[in-house]
């Protein structure tokens, strides 16, 4: 029972990092992303491959995963500056499909079979294979992520992001460099998702493309919506709730997606801003009617 609770706690911590990263894009910058799991997967594969093939220690693999995922976020953000809402959603969805196809077809990624035998993190000679130690590592990363994002969103840059979210044209008139902020937030969010992917790969020790597909992107989006757009506390609550809920619904596994959908519909009717969210939702069909 203790091992089971530790597993759920570790997975919830990883999903908190992933949810916070997506909330930066959707909740604070007002952009739309339906392919966020692609950055999660890129981070997982880069960290796993550099550890397996190059023998890099975990800290170096983690940094490389963040850099590579961040670079991909930058590469996606630059050509999509002029796109908004539905069009941006389609592009990010397509990006997720492309990444999934690359993972399935490349030999180096193990194809559809994935990668096995990913080593556990070892830092200063201390192995983090025991779940208790791994949970401490995940919680430390979660705390660092929340601290960095909290400082960001409560600074001048955070106010600029919220201005872009609420009314982009007005933000531009007031002197906010909206293209630069959009690219910056995409890059940062992708890098954080890459960090979550690295933690996931070294914990599970086995990854394949199925773990990073559209289902995962929708799950993380559901976590953001459930907890609340533009709320760090909401990201934590949403991630913890939907990380634990599948275990509670294990006997109804065939109906999990149906239950998720019903839960979101009820929530969006009852409280469109999410459980702890206070800002407007970035998707038109999710916005609260005045």
URURDA-V550795 format. One record per pair of residues at least 12 apart in sequence whose ideal C-beta (glycine too) atoms are under 7 Angstrom apart, sorted by the first residue. I is the first residue (numbers start at 1). J is the second residue. Records with the same first field share a line. If there is no record, write none. Layout:
BEGIN
I=J ; J
END
This chain:
BEGIN
3=131
6=131 ; 132 ; 135
7=131
8=243 ; 244 ; 247
9=135
10=131 ; 134 ; 135 ; 138 ; 203
11=243
12=239 ; 240 ; 243 ; 244
13=138 ; 139 ; 142
14=138 ; 196 ; 199 ; 200
15=223 ; 239 ; 243
16=142 ; 235 ; 236 ; 239
17=141 ; 142 ; 145 ; 192 ; 195 ; 196
18=40 ; 193 ; 196 ; 220
19=220 ; 223 ; 224 ; 235 ; 238 ; 239
20=145 ; 146 ; 149 ; 192 ; 232 ; 235
21=189 ; 192 ; 193
22=36 ; 189 ; 220 ; 221 ; 224
23=224 ; 229 ; 235
24=149 ; 185 ; 188 ; 189
25=185 ; 186 ; 189
26=224 ; 229 ; 282
27=224 ; 229 ; 230 ; 231 ; 277 ; 279
28=153 ; 158 ; 161 ; 162 ; 165 ; 230
29=161 ; 164 ; 165 ; 181 ; 182 ; 185
30=164 ; 165 ; 282
31=88 ; 182 ; 282
32=85 ; 88 ; 89 ; 92 ; 282 ; 283
33=92
34=89 ; 92 ; 93 ; 96 ; 217 ; 221
35=92 ; 93 ; 95 ; 96 ; 217
36=193 ; 217 ; 220
37=96 ; 212 ; 213 ; 216 ; 217 ; 220
38=95 ; 96 ; 99 ; 212
39=69 ; 72 ; 73 ; 190 ; 193 ; 194
40=193 ; 196 ; 197 ; 212 ; 216
41=99 ; 103 ; 197 ; 212
42=68 ; 69 ; 72 ; 99 ; 194 ; 197
43=65 ; 66 ; 69 ; 193 ; 194 ; 195 ; 196 ; 197 ; 198
44=197 ; 198 ; 200 ; 201 ; 207 ; 212
45=103 ; 109 ; 207
46=64 ; 65 ; 68
47=61 ; 62 ; 65 ; 197 ; 198 ; 201 ; 202
48=115 ; 118 ; 201 ; 207
49=108
50=64
51=118 ; 119
52=115 ; 117 ; 118
57=122
58=121 ; 122 ; 123 ; 202
59=123
61=198
62=195 ; 198
65=194 ; 195 ; 197 ; 198
66=191 ; 194 ; 195
68=194
69=190 ; 191 ; 193 ; 194
70=187 ; 190 ; 191 ; 194
72=190
73=186 ; 187 ; 189 ; 190 ; 191
74=183 ; 187
76=95 ; 186
77=182 ; 183 ; 186 ; 187
78=183
81=179 ; 182
85=283 ; 284
96=214 ; 217
100=209 ; 212 ; 213
103=209
104=209
112=208 ; 209
113=208
114=206 ; 207 ; 208 ; 209
115=206 ; 207
116=206
117=205
118=201 ; 202 ; 205 ; 206
120=202
121=137 ; 202
134=203
138=199
141=195 ; 199
145=192
146=232
149=232
150=232
160=176 ; 181
161=181 ; 185
163=176
164=176 ; 178 ; 181
165=279 ; 282
166=280
219=242
222=242 ; 260 ; 264
223=238 ; 239 ; 242
224=238
225=264 ; 274
226=238 ; 241 ; 242 ; 267 ; 274 ; 275
227=274 ; 275 ; 276
228=273 ; 274 ; 275 ; 276 ; 277
229=273 ; 274 ; 277 ; 279 ; 281 ; 282
230=277 ; 278 ; 279
231=274 ; 276 ; 277 ; 278
233=276
234=274 ; 275 ; 276 ; 277
237=275 ; 276
268=286
272=286 ; 287 ; 288
273=288
END
